[in-house]
Amino acid sequence: MSTYCITMQYDGSRYNGWQKQGNTPNTIQEKLETVLSRIYNAPVEAAGSGRTDAGVHALGQTASFHISSGQNQYSCQELLQLLNQYLPLDIRILQIEPKEDRFHARLHAVGKIYEYRIDNGAYADVFLRRYAAHIPDTLDIDAMRRAAAHLIGTHDFKSFCANRRMKKSTVRTIEAIDFQQEGTLLTIRFSGDGFLYHMVRLLTGTLIEVGRHQRKADDISSILDAKDYSQVTFTAPAEGLFLVSVRY
Amino acid sequence: MSTYCITMQYDGSRYNGWQKQGNTPNTIQEKLETVLSRIYNAPVEAAGSGRTDAGVHALGQTASFHISSGQNQYSCQELLQLLNQYLPLDIRILQIEPKEDRFHARLHAVGKIYEYRIDNGAYADVFLRRYAAHIPDTLDIDAMRRAAAHLIGTHDFKSFCANRRMKKSTVRTIEAIDFQQEGTLLTIRFSGDGFLYHMVRLLTGTLIEVGRHQRKADDISSILDAKDYSQVTFTAPAEGLFLVSVRY
């Protein structure tokens, strides 16, 4: 058996997210598995590092898969070229690495970086309309930074988890939240050991509310303490979110 | 009569260029005139600073139009909001200024800046696929700079004009050609007093050939001297070209 980890970029605009689910057509996982199965002439299943929602983009999503010994053996370079030849232009494979057979892209991930991009201009920039959320309101970035400081560290993020039936631990560690402004584009970069369902969009939505003075920066602590999803009201839109990289 | 100059941004991907021409549907001029005519409830004609080809983008195209005294008079701010309300999301009005009645966006333009963006990565970046030309070849940027130096100044650019029946002067002045590299994205910025039909794409195509060592940097002088369009063989693709700004 051979095991590989691929690193890929995708424009999520026209997809129903990463994960194949029942009859939902047009997912990125489905596109990847279809092309892999065609290349190997046998069914191949790919495990992503995690799901991305419909409309969410990736600069460095990872996925692992196994090829049994009886199948064609391609070099990583050959496989990279074949995948990019057959995949649509809005999905690109950046790298393929051989891994130990027990490697799994989700189970072995130890950290992730996400970026959320906000177009803060008066009118939505035409080149950002699919790649940033348009928030024309005046944002108090200093208040957003103070609010973000309350999120750094290890906390129970149950209030920021949209899966209400989550049975596993909702404790996560956020290592850093960095703000970058370039013209009217505001980018918030979240680094952590892992993120819950909708967590980055819920965190960003709450930071935007702080930026608009709809909430105070210090409210973050009480929202965390409440461990109650109903405390969080604004899920920032999918098109602003990018999965930047996965750490192993 | 009132006369206005608008500055606009557009994503040219799905349009047949700026100019309304006979039965060609889906041009940016047509979209703008349709919305203006609806706002004023009377036909309005808009004069662009120049044509952009199908697929070419604008960060700062300008257009002028006249409104007769009998029509509704909106303030620039009202007009800006109305236009952005009715125009599709891939066309945005950035600014509207009142002008003297003899003002004409094309006839009074004294300079323009264009940018050509090249995605020089091994595989086409998914986020640049509509906004840069993918040229995966190794490019000798130093040779391209040396070639560009021959283009600076006042020359007869007939060899770089795709309109073979051009009756007016083909003499133009290029003030600067600047190269900027950011990761795998190479941007070439052309500033000049005006550009002929396809001129920026023909200049860029030739610079790319120099970068690939298909031509020598010093060949540029003989191409200019030939005043012969058949000397130029590569028109760089439309999707990499942006009209950045128009100077008055």
HADDOCK unambig.tbl for C-alpha pairs under 7 A between the chains (distance, minus, plus):
assign (segid A and resid 10 and name CA) (segid B and resid 126 and name CA) 6.26 0.50 0.50
assign (segid A and resid 11 and name CA) (segid B and resid 126 and name CA) 6.15 0.50 0.50
assign (segid A and resid 11 and name CA) (segid B and resid 127 and name CA) 6.56 0.50 0.50
assign (segid A and resid 89 and name CA) (segid B and resid 126 and name CA) 6.44 0.50 0.50
assign (segid A and resid 90 and name CA) (segid B and resid 126 and name CA) 4.97 0.50 0.50
assign (segid A and resid 91 and name CA) (segid B and resid 126 and name CA) 6.51 0.50 0.50
assign (segid A and resid 92 and name CA) (segid B and resid 126 and name CA) 6.71 0.50 0.50
assign (segid A and resid 126 and name CA) (segid B and resid 10 and name CA) 6.24 0.50 0.50
assign (segid A and resid 126 and name CA) (segid B and resid 11 and name CA) 6.14 0.50 0.50
assign (segid A and resid 126 and name CA) (segid B and resid 89 and name CA) 6.43 0.50 0.50
assign (segid A and resid 126 and name CA) (segid B and resid 90 and name CA) 4.95 0.50 0.50
assign (segid A and resid 126 and name CA) (segid B and resid 91 and name CA) 6.50 0.50 0.50
assign (segid A and resid 126 and name CA) (segid B and resid 92 and name CA) 6.72 0.50 0.50
assign (segid A and resid 127 and name CA) (segid B and resid 11 and name CA) 6.54 0.50 0.50
